[in-house]
Amino acid sequence: MNLSVRSKSSRYEKGTIRDAVSFALNSAASNARQRFEHYAGLCKKFEKKHKMTSAKFMENFEAGKLGDEQEFFDWYAAARGLILWRERYEILSGVSV
């Protein structure tokens, strides 16, 4: 996939714009990686405690096979966060300018 960048300001050189966009992408990828690692750590703790993978937990939770304990809602939020931030990290870290 190719993306194009348009700038409303013509007073900056293409290299300067490319550097700024590259910096923004790298910063966003770093932020996404940190969030991904945070949620991965949370999920790992839940998995160890309950002896179940997060994928299996999600399957059971969404099927209504688990209780309504707050901890399960916390795990669900962590697992969803892990999915979201892994995806964003993979996308952003794969983009080059």
DSSP file (Angstrom, degrees, kcal/mol; ACC not computed):
  #  RESIDUE AA STRUCTURE BP1 BP2  ACC     N-H-->O    O-->H-N    N-H-->O    O-->H-N    TCO  KAPPA ALPHA  PHI   PSI    X-CA   Y-CA   Z-CA
    1    1 A M              0   0    0      0, 0.0     2,-0.4     0, 0.0     0, 0.0   0.000 360.0 360.0 360.0 138.8    0.0    0.0    0.0
    2    2 A N        -     0   0    0      2,-0.0     2,-0.4     0, 0.0     0, 0.0  -0.919 360.0-166.7-112.0 139.2    1.3    3.5   -0.8
    3    3 A L        -     0   0    0     -2,-0.4     2,-0.4     2,-0.0     0, 0.0  -0.917   7.7-148.6-119.2 148.7    0.3    6.6    1.2
    4    4 A S        -     0   0    0     -2,-0.4     2,-0.5     2,-0.0    -2,-0.0  -0.893   4.6-145.9-116.9 152.5    0.9   10.1    0.1
    5    5 A V        -     0   0    0     -2,-0.4     2,-0.4     2,-0.0    13,-0.0  -0.963  12.3-168.5-117.0 128.8    1.5   13.1    2.4
    6    6 A R        -     0   0    0     -2,-0.5     2,-0.4     2,-0.0     3,-0.0  -0.942   3.8-160.3-115.8 139.8    0.2   16.5    1.5
    7    7 A S        -     0   0    0     -2,-0.4    -2,-0.0     1,-0.1    10,-0.0  -0.969  15.5-152.8-119.8 134.0    1.3   19.6    3.3
    8    8 A K  S    S+     0   0    0     -2,-0.4     2,-0.6     1,-0.0    -1,-0.1   0.655  83.4  74.2 -75.9 -15.3   -0.6   22.9    3.2
    9    9 A S        -     0   0    0      1,-0.1     3,-0.5    -3,-0.0    -1,-0.0  -0.877  55.7-175.8-104.3 123.2    2.6   24.8    3.7
   10   10 A S        +     0   0    0     -2,-0.6    -1,-0.1     1,-0.2    -2,-0.0   0.373  69.9  86.6 -93.8   4.4    5.0   25.1    0.8
   11   11 A R  S    S+     0   0    0      2,-0.1     2,-0.4     0, 0.0    -1,-0.2   0.573  77.3  75.8 -83.0  -6.5    7.6   26.8    2.9
   12   12 A Y  S    S-     0   0    0     -3,-0.5     2,-0.1     1,-0.0    -5,-0.1  -0.838  83.4-118.9-106.5 143.2    9.2   23.5    4.1
   13   13 A E     >  -     0   0    0     -2,-0.4     4,-2.2     1,-0.1     3,-0.3  -0.378  27.1-112.8 -72.9 155.7   11.4   21.3    2.0
   14   14 A K  H  > S+     0   0    0      1,-0.2     4,-3.0     2,-0.2     5,-0.2   0.878 117.5  54.7 -56.9 -39.9   10.2   17.7    1.3
   15   15 A G  H  > S+     0   0    0      1,-0.2     4,-2.3     2,-0.2    -1,-0.2   0.878 107.5  49.5 -63.6 -37.6   13.1   16.3    3.4
   16   16 A T  H  > S+     0   0    0     -3,-0.3     4,-2.0     2,-0.2    -1,-0.2   0.905 113.2  46.3 -67.3 -42.1   12.0   18.4    6.4
   17   17 A I  H  X S+     0   0    0     -4,-2.2     4,-2.6     2,-0.2     5,-0.2   0.925 112.2  51.0 -65.7 -44.3    8.4   17.3    6.1
   18   18 A R  H  X S+     0   0    0     -4,-3.0     4,-2.7     1,-0.2    -2,-0.2   0.910 110.0  50.1 -60.4 -42.6    9.5   13.7    5.6
   19   19 A D  H  X S+     0   0    0     -4,-2.3     4,-2.4     2,-0.2    -1,-0.2   0.901 111.3  48.4 -62.5 -41.4   11.6   13.9    8.8
   20   20 A A  H  X S+     0   0    0     -4,-2.0     4,-2.2     2,-0.2    -2,-0.2   0.910 113.9  45.7 -66.7 -42.5    8.7   15.4   10.8
   21   21 A V  H  X S+     0   0    0     -4,-2.6     4,-2.5     2,-0.2    -2,-0.2   0.904 112.7  51.0 -67.4 -41.1    6.3   12.7    9.6
   22   22 A S  H  X S+     0   0    0     -4,-2.7     4,-2.6    -5,-0.2    -2,-0.2   0.915 109.9  50.0 -61.9 -43.2    8.9    9.9   10.3
   23   23 A F  H  X S+     0   0    0     -4,-2.4     4,-2.5     2,-0.2    -2,-0.2   0.918 110.9  49.5 -60.3 -44.5    9.4   11.3   13.8
   24   24 A A  H  X S+     0   0    0     -4,-2.2     4,-2.4     2,-0.2    -2,-0.2   0.908 112.2  47.6 -62.9 -42.7    5.7   11.3   14.4
   25   25 A L  H  X S+     0   0    0     -4,-2.5     4,-2.6     2,-0.2    -2,-0.2   0.916 112.4  48.7 -65.2 -43.3    5.3    7.7   13.2
   26   26 A N  H  X S+     0   0    0     -4,-2.6     4,-2.3     2,-0.2    -2,-0.2   0.899 112.4  48.9 -63.8 -40.1    8.2    6.5   15.2
   27   27 A S  H  X S+     0   0    0     -4,-2.5     4,-2.4     2,-0.2    -2,-0.2   0.920 112.5  47.6 -64.5 -44.0    6.9    8.2   18.3
   28   28 A A  H  X S+     0   0    0     -4,-2.4     4,-2.5     2,-0.2    -2,-0.2   0.893 111.8  50.2 -65.2 -39.6    3.4    6.7   17.8
   29   29 A A  H  X S+     0   0    0     -4,-2.6     4,-2.4     2,-0.2    -2,-0.2   0.900 110.7  49.7 -65.1 -40.6    4.9    3.2   17.2
   30   30 A S  H  X S+     0   0    0     -4,-2.3     4,-2.2     2,-0.2    -2,-0.2   0.913 111.7  48.2 -64.1 -43.0    6.9    3.5   20.4
   31   31 A N  H  X S+     0   0    0     -4,-2.4     4,-2.2     2,-0.2    -2,-0.2   0.917 111.9  49.4 -62.8 -43.8    3.8    4.6   22.3
   32   32 A A  H  X S+     0   0    0     -4,-2.5     4,-2.8     1,-0.2    57,-0.2   0.890 109.6  52.3 -63.6 -39.6    1.8    1.7   20.8
   33   33 A R  H  X S+     0   0    0     -4,-2.4     4,-2.8     2,-0.2    -1,-0.2   0.915 108.9  50.1 -63.1 -42.9    4.6   -0.8   21.8
   34   34 A Q  H  X S+     0   0    0     -4,-2.2     4,-2.0     2,-0.2    -2,-0.2   0.911 113.6  44.9 -62.1 -42.8    4.6    0.5   25.4
   35   35 A R  H  X S+     0   0    0     -4,-2.2     4,-2.6     2,-0.2     5,-0.2   0.910 112.2  52.3 -67.5 -41.9    0.8    0.1   25.6
   36   36 A F  H  X S+     0   0    0     -4,-2.8     4,-2.3    49,-0.3    -2,-0.2   0.929 111.3  46.8 -58.2 -47.0    1.0   -3.4   23.9
   37   37 A E  H  X S+     0   0    0     -4,-2.8     4,-2.1     2,-0.2    -1,-0.2   0.863 110.1  54.0 -65.3 -35.9    3.6   -4.5   26.4
   38   38 A H  H  X S+     0   0    0     -4,-2.0     4,-2.0    -5,-0.2    -2,-0.2   0.952 112.5  42.2 -61.8 -50.1    1.6   -3.1   29.3
   39   39 A Y  H  X S+     0   0    0     -4,-2.6     4,-2.6     1,-0.2    -2,-0.2   0.847 111.2  56.3 -68.5 -32.9   -1.5   -5.1   28.3
   40   40 A A  H  X S+     0   0    0     -4,-2.3     4,-2.3    -5,-0.2    -1,-0.2   0.910 107.7  49.5 -62.6 -41.3    0.6   -8.2   27.6
   41   41 A G  H  X S+     0   0    0     -4,-2.1     4,-1.7     2,-0.2    -2,-0.2   0.904 110.8  49.1 -63.9 -42.1    1.9   -8.0   31.1
   42   42 A L  H  X S+     0   0    0     -4,-2.0     4,-2.0     1,-0.2    -2,-0.2   0.936 112.2  48.2 -62.4 -46.1   -1.6   -7.7   32.6
   43   43 A C  H  X S+     0   0    0     -4,-2.6     4,-3.0     1,-0.2     5,-0.2   0.894 107.3  56.3 -62.5 -39.7   -2.9  -10.6   30.5
   44   44 A K  H  X S+     0   0    0     -4,-2.3     4,-2.4     1,-0.2    -1,-0.2   0.893 106.5  50.3 -59.6 -40.6    0.1  -12.8   31.5
   45   45 A K  H  X S+     0   0    0     -4,-1.7     4,-2.3     2,-0.2    -1,-0.2   0.920 112.6  45.8 -63.9 -44.5   -0.8  -12.2   35.2
   46   46 A F  H  X S+     0   0    0     -4,-2.0     4,-2.7     2,-0.2    -2,-0.2   0.914 112.3  51.6 -63.9 -42.7   -4.4  -13.2   34.7
   47   47 A E  H  X>S+     0   0    0     -4,-3.0     4,-1.2     1,-0.2     5,-1.2   0.906 111.4  46.9 -61.7 -42.7   -3.3  -16.3   32.6
   48   48 A K  H  <5S+     0   0    0     -4,-2.4    -1,-0.2    -5,-0.2    -2,-0.2   0.925 114.3  47.2 -64.6 -44.8   -0.9  -17.4   35.3
   49   49 A K  H  <5S+     0   0    0     -4,-2.3    -2,-0.2     1,-0.2    -1,-0.2   0.900 123.9  31.2 -64.6 -42.1   -3.5  -17.0   38.0
   50   50 A H  H  <5S-     0   0    0     -4,-2.7    -1,-0.2     2,-0.2    -2,-0.2   0.408  99.7-129.2-101.6   1.3   -6.4  -18.7   36.2
   51   51 A K  T  <5S+     0   0    0     -4,-1.2     2,-0.3    -5,-0.2    -3,-0.2   0.923  71.8 109.5  51.0  51.2   -4.2  -21.2   34.2
   52   52 A M  S   <S-     0   0    0     -5,-1.2    -2,-0.2    -6,-0.2    -1,-0.2  -0.984  71.1-112.5-153.8 140.6   -5.9  -20.2   31.0
   53   53 A T     >  -     0   0    0     -2,-0.3     4,-2.5     1,-0.1     5,-0.1  -0.352  29.3-118.5 -69.8 157.9   -4.8  -18.4   27.9
   54   54 A S  H  > S+     0   0    0      2,-0.2     4,-2.8     1,-0.2     5,-0.2   0.853 115.6  56.2 -65.4 -33.4   -6.3  -15.0   27.2
   55   55 A A  H  > S+     0   0    0      2,-0.2     4,-2.1     1,-0.2    -1,-0.2   0.931 110.3  43.5 -63.5 -45.0   -7.7  -16.4   23.9
   56   56 A K  H  > S+     0   0    0      2,-0.2     4,-2.6     1,-0.2     5,-0.2   0.895 113.0  53.1 -66.6 -39.8   -9.5  -19.2   25.7
   57   57 A F  H  X S+     0   0    0     -4,-2.5     4,-3.5     2,-0.2     5,-0.3   0.944 108.6  49.4 -59.0 -47.9  -10.7  -16.8   28.4
   58   58 A M  H  X S+     0   0    0     -4,-2.8     4,-2.8     1,-0.2     5,-0.2   0.913 110.9  50.5 -58.6 -43.2  -12.2  -14.4   25.8
   59   59 A E  H  X S+     0   0    0     -4,-2.1     4,-1.2     1,-0.2    -1,-0.2   0.942 116.1  40.7 -59.2 -49.1  -13.9  -17.4   24.2
   60   60 A N  H  <>S+     0   0    0     -4,-2.6     5,-2.7     2,-0.2     6,-0.5   0.898 115.7  50.0 -67.9 -41.7  -15.4  -18.5   27.5
   61   61 A F  H ><5S+     0   0    0     -4,-3.5     3,-1.3     1,-0.2     5,-0.2   0.931 111.4  47.5 -64.6 -46.2  -16.2  -15.0   28.7
   62   62 A E  H 3<5S+     0   0    0     -4,-2.8    -1,-0.2    -5,-0.3    -2,-0.2   0.766 109.8  54.5 -68.0 -24.2  -18.0  -14.0   25.5
   63   63 A A  T 3<5S-     0   0    0     -4,-1.2    -1,-0.3    -5,-0.2    -2,-0.2   0.479 115.7-116.7 -84.9  -3.1  -20.0  -17.3   25.6
   64   64 A G  T < 5S+     0   0    0     -3,-1.3    -3,-0.2    -4,-0.3    -2,-0.1   0.725  77.0 129.5  76.5  21.5  -21.1  -16.5   29.1
   65   65 A K      < +     0   0    0     -5,-2.7     2,-0.2    -6,-0.2    -4,-0.2   0.526  59.1  63.7 -87.0  -5.6  -19.3  -19.5   30.6
   66   66 A L  S    S-     0   0    0     -6,-0.5    -9,-0.0    -5,-0.2     0, 0.0  -0.698  87.8-100.4-113.9 168.0  -17.6  -17.4   33.4
   67   67 A G        -     0   0    0     -2,-0.2    -1,-0.2     1,-0.1    -3,-0.1  -0.007  32.5-103.8 -76.8-174.0  -19.0  -15.4   36.2
   68   68 A D        +     0   0    0      4,-0.1    -1,-0.1    -4,-0.0     2,-0.1  -0.045  63.1 148.1-102.9  29.7  -19.5  -11.7   36.6
   69   69 A E    >>  -     0   0    0      1,-0.1     4,-1.2     2,-0.0     3,-0.9  -0.371  56.2-125.4 -65.9 143.7  -16.5  -11.1   38.8
   70   70 A Q  H 3> S+     0   0    0      1,-0.3     4,-2.3     2,-0.2     3,-0.2   0.858 109.4  63.7 -56.2 -36.8  -14.9   -7.7   38.3
   71   71 A E  H 3> S+     0   0    0      1,-0.2     4,-2.5     2,-0.2    -1,-0.3   0.860  99.3  52.8 -58.6 -36.5  -11.6   -9.4   37.7
   72   72 A F  H <> S+     0   0    0     -3,-0.9     4,-2.5     2,-0.2    -1,-0.2   0.872 108.7  49.3 -68.8 -35.8  -13.0  -11.0   34.6
   73   73 A F  H  X S+     0   0    0     -4,-1.2     4,-2.3     2,-0.2    -2,-0.2   0.874 111.0  50.6 -68.4 -36.6  -14.1   -7.7   33.2
   74   74 A D  H  X S+     0   0    0     -4,-2.3     4,-2.3     2,-0.2    -2,-0.2   0.912 111.6  47.5 -64.9 -42.8  -10.6   -6.3   34.0
   75   75 A W  H  X S+     0   0    0     -4,-2.5     4,-2.9     2,-0.2     5,-0.2   0.919 110.3  52.4 -64.2 -43.3   -9.1   -9.2   32.1
   76   76 A Y  H  X S+     0   0    0     -4,-2.5     4,-2.5     1,-0.2    -2,-0.2   0.920 110.2  48.0 -58.4 -45.1  -11.4   -8.7   29.2
   77   77 A A  H  X S+     0   0    0     -4,-2.3     4,-2.4     1,-0.2    -1,-0.2   0.901 112.8  48.8 -63.2 -40.9  -10.5   -5.1   29.0
   78   78 A A  H  X S+     0   0    0     -4,-2.3     4,-2.5     2,-0.2    -2,-0.2   0.908 111.6  49.1 -65.0 -42.2   -6.8   -6.0   29.2
   79   79 A A  H  X S+     0   0    0     -4,-2.9     4,-2.1     2,-0.2    -2,-0.2   0.901 112.6  47.2 -65.9 -41.0   -7.2   -8.6   26.4
   80   80 A R  H  X S+     0   0    0     -4,-2.5     4,-2.5    -5,-0.2    -1,-0.2   0.904 112.2  50.9 -66.0 -40.5   -9.0   -6.2   24.2
   81   81 A G  H  X S+     0   0    0     -4,-2.4     4,-2.9     1,-0.2     5,-0.3   0.898 108.1  52.9 -61.8 -40.7   -6.4   -3.6   24.8
   82   82 A L  H  X S+     0   0    0     -4,-2.5     4,-2.2     2,-0.2     5,-0.3   0.925 110.6  46.9 -60.2 -46.0   -3.7   -6.1   23.9
   83   83 A I  H  X S+     0   0    0     -4,-2.1     4,-2.1     2,-0.2    -2,-0.2   0.940 115.1  46.1 -61.6 -48.4   -5.4   -6.9   20.6
   84   84 A L  H  X S+     0   0    0     -4,-2.5     4,-2.3     1,-0.2    -2,-0.2   0.937 116.8  41.6 -61.7 -50.0   -5.8   -3.2   19.8
   85   85 A W  H  X S+     0   0    0     -4,-2.9     4,-2.3     2,-0.2   -49,-0.3   0.791 112.0  54.8 -76.0 -27.3   -2.3   -2.0   20.7
   86   86 A R  H  X S+     0   0    0     -4,-2.2     4,-2.8    -5,-0.3     5,-0.2   0.940 110.9  47.1 -64.3 -46.1   -0.6   -5.0   19.1
   87   87 A E  H  X S+     0   0    0     -4,-2.1     4,-2.3    -5,-0.3    -2,-0.2   0.933 113.7  46.5 -60.9 -47.1   -2.4   -4.3   15.9
   88   88 A R  H  X S+     0   0    0     -4,-2.3     4,-3.0     1,-0.2     5,-0.3   0.902 112.8  50.2 -64.0 -40.5   -1.5   -0.6   16.0
   89   89 A Y  H  X S+     0   0    0     -4,-2.3     4,-2.9   -57,-0.2     5,-0.2   0.936 110.8  48.9 -62.8 -45.8    2.1   -1.3   16.9
   90   90 A E  H  X S+     0   0    0     -4,-2.8     4,-0.7     2,-0.2    -2,-0.2   0.896 115.2  45.0 -62.2 -39.7    2.4   -3.8   14.0
   91   91 A I  H >< S+     0   0    0     -4,-2.3     3,-0.8    -5,-0.2     4,-0.4   0.970 117.2  42.6 -67.0 -53.5    0.9   -1.3   11.6
   92   92 A L  H >< S+     0   0    0     -4,-3.0     3,-1.1     1,-0.3    -2,-0.2   0.868 112.4  52.2 -65.7 -37.6    2.9    1.7   12.7
   93   93 A S  H 3< S+     0   0    0     -4,-2.9    -1,-0.3    -5,-0.3    -2,-0.2   0.687 107.3  55.2 -73.9 -14.6    6.2   -0.1   13.0
   94   94 A G  T << S+     0   0    0     -3,-0.8     2,-0.4    -4,-0.7    -1,-0.2   0.460  88.3  96.2 -93.7  -1.7    5.8   -1.4    9.4
   95   95 A V    <   -     0   0    0     -3,-1.1     2,-0.4    -4,-0.4    -4,-0.0  -0.726  51.5-175.1 -92.0 135.4    5.3    2.1    7.9
   96   96 A S              0   0    0     -2,-0.4    -2,-0.0     1,-0.1    -3,-0.0  -0.954 360.0 360.0-127.5 152.0    8.3    3.8    6.4
   97   97 A V              0   0    0     -2,-0.4   -75,-0.1   -79,-0.1    -1,-0.1   0.359 360.0 360.0-113.2 360.0    8.5    7.3    4.9
